[in-house]
Amino acid sequence: MAKKATAATRTTKTAVTAKTSAAKSAAPKAAKKPRFPKAITTAVEAALDKKALDVVVLDLRKAGGFTDYFVICTGTNPRQISAIADGVEDTLKKEQGERPALAEGGEKSEWILLDYFNFVVHVFSRECRAFYALERLWGSAERHEIGSEAPA
């Protein structure tokens, strides 16, 4: 009789464990927060400080790119686009000692590019970002949407 009770208990425990395992696998897994080099984090924070929109980091290391990362963001008008680029450039210079090897696009402020060799910062107007569609062009790159929070 004791053996039957023990077998019934084991069956119940097995059923509970199976339900718990199924519930855990059905629950959405928490997205692993990406870790970026400090210079990328600093650039993203500086862009967000200037109210950049739609901030995205593309990890190009596995995509065969000429650089490791793209930081892509949008400004709402030429003045804000310039302010975002200036903020990124000033903050990286002050906090990381990084200076861009190349800075282009400041005249019209529709697309400002800051090339730091290991990463490139692109600050776009909405229209220019939609036209060039770098995220689509580099579709094989790992994409990290930042939103309003700075990365770890």
C-alpha positions in Angstrom: 0.0 0.0 0.0 2.9 2.3 0.8 4.3 1.6 -2.6 1.1 2.7 -4.4 1.0 6.0 -2.4 4.7 6.7 -3.3 4.0 5.9 -6.9 1.0 8.3 -7.0 3.1 11.0 -5.3 5.9 10.6 -7.9 3.3 10.8 -10.7 1.9 14.0 -9.2 5.3 15.5 -8.8 6.2 14.6 -12.3 3.0 16.2 -13.6 3.6 19.4 -11.6 7.3 19.6 -12.8 6.2 19.1 -16.4 3.6 21.9 -16.1 6.1 24.2 -14.5 8.7 23.5 -17.2 6.1 24.1 -19.9 5.1 27.4 -18.3 8.7 28.5 -18.1 9.4 27.6 -21.8 6.1 29.3 -22.9 7.0 32.5 -21.0 8.8 35.1 -23.1 12.5 35.1 -22.3 13.9 38.4 -21.1 16.0 40.0 -23.8 19.6 39.9 -23.0 20.8 43.5 -22.7 23.8 44.0 -25.1 27.1 45.2 -23.8 28.9 47.7 -26.0 32.4 49.2 -25.8 32.5 52.4 -23.6 32.9 54.7 -26.6 29.6 53.4 -28.1 27.8 53.8 -24.8 29.2 57.3 -24.5 28.1 58.2 -28.0 24.6 56.9 -27.5 24.2 58.7 -24.2 25.4 62.0 -25.8 22.9 61.6 -28.6 20.1 60.9 -26.2 21.1 63.9 -24.1 20.4 66.0 -27.2 17.0 64.3 -27.7 18.0 62.1 -30.6 15.2 59.9 -31.9 15.1 56.3 -33.0 18.6 55.5 -31.8 19.9 52.2 -33.2 23.2 50.4 -32.8 24.2 48.0 -35.6 26.8 45.5 -34.7 28.7 45.0 -37.9 31.5 42.7 -36.6 29.9 39.5 -38.1 28.4 41.3 -41.1 31.8 41.9 -42.7 31.6 45.7 -42.4 34.5 48.1 -42.6 33.9 49.1 -39.0 32.6 47.4 -35.9 29.5 49.4 -35.1 27.1 52.0 -36.6 25.3 54.3 -34.2 22.3 55.7 -36.1 19.9 58.3 -34.9 17.5 61.0 -36.1 17.1 64.7 -35.5 14.0 66.6 -36.1 15.5 69.7 -37.8 19.0 70.9 -39.0 19.8 72.7 -35.8 19.1 69.6 -33.7 21.0 67.4 -36.1 24.0 69.7 -35.7 23.6 69.8 -31.9 23.4 66.0 -31.7 26.6 65.6 -33.8 28.4 68.3 -31.8 27.3 66.7 -28.5 28.6 63.3 -29.5 31.9 64.7 -30.8 32.4 66.9 -27.7 31.5 64.2 -25.2 33.7 61.5 -26.8 36.6 63.9 -26.9 36.1 65.0 -23.3 35.3 61.6 -21.7 37.1 59.1 -24.0 39.8 61.1 -25.6 38.3 60.1 -29.0 38.3 62.3 -32.0 36.7 61.5 -35.4 39.1 60.7 -38.2 36.4 62.2 -40.5 33.4 64.4 -40.0 31.1 65.1 -43.0 27.8 66.7 -43.7 27.8 69.6 -41.3 27.0 72.1 -44.1 23.5 71.0 -44.8 22.8 69.1 -41.6 20.7 66.4 -43.3 23.2 63.7 -42.6 26.2 64.1 -40.4 28.7 61.3 -40.3 31.4 61.0 -37.6 33.9 58.3 -38.4 35.9 57.0 -35.4 37.4 54.0 -37.3 36.0 51.3 -34.9 32.5 52.8 -35.1 30.7 55.4 -37.2 28.0 57.8 -35.9 25.2 58.7 -38.4 22.9 61.6 -37.5 20.1 61.9 -40.0 17.0 63.9 -40.8 13.9 61.7 -41.1 13.8 62.0 -44.9 17.5 61.3 -45.4 17.4 58.3 -43.0 14.4 56.8 -44.9 16.1 57.4 -48.3 19.5 55.8 -47.4 18.0 53.1 -45.2 21.3 51.9 -43.6 19.5 49.5 -41.4 18.1 47.7 -44.4 21.3 48.0 -46.4 23.2 46.3 -43.5 20.4 43.9 -42.8 22.7 41.1 -41.8 24.1 43.2 -38.9 22.8 42.6 -35.4 20.4 45.4 -34.6 19.9 46.9 -31.1 17.2 49.5 -30.7 18.1 51.7 -27.8 14.9 53.7 -27.3 15.1 56.3 -24.5 17.5 54.3 -22.2 21.3 54.3 -22.5 22.9 50.9 -23.1 24.9 49.1 -20.4 
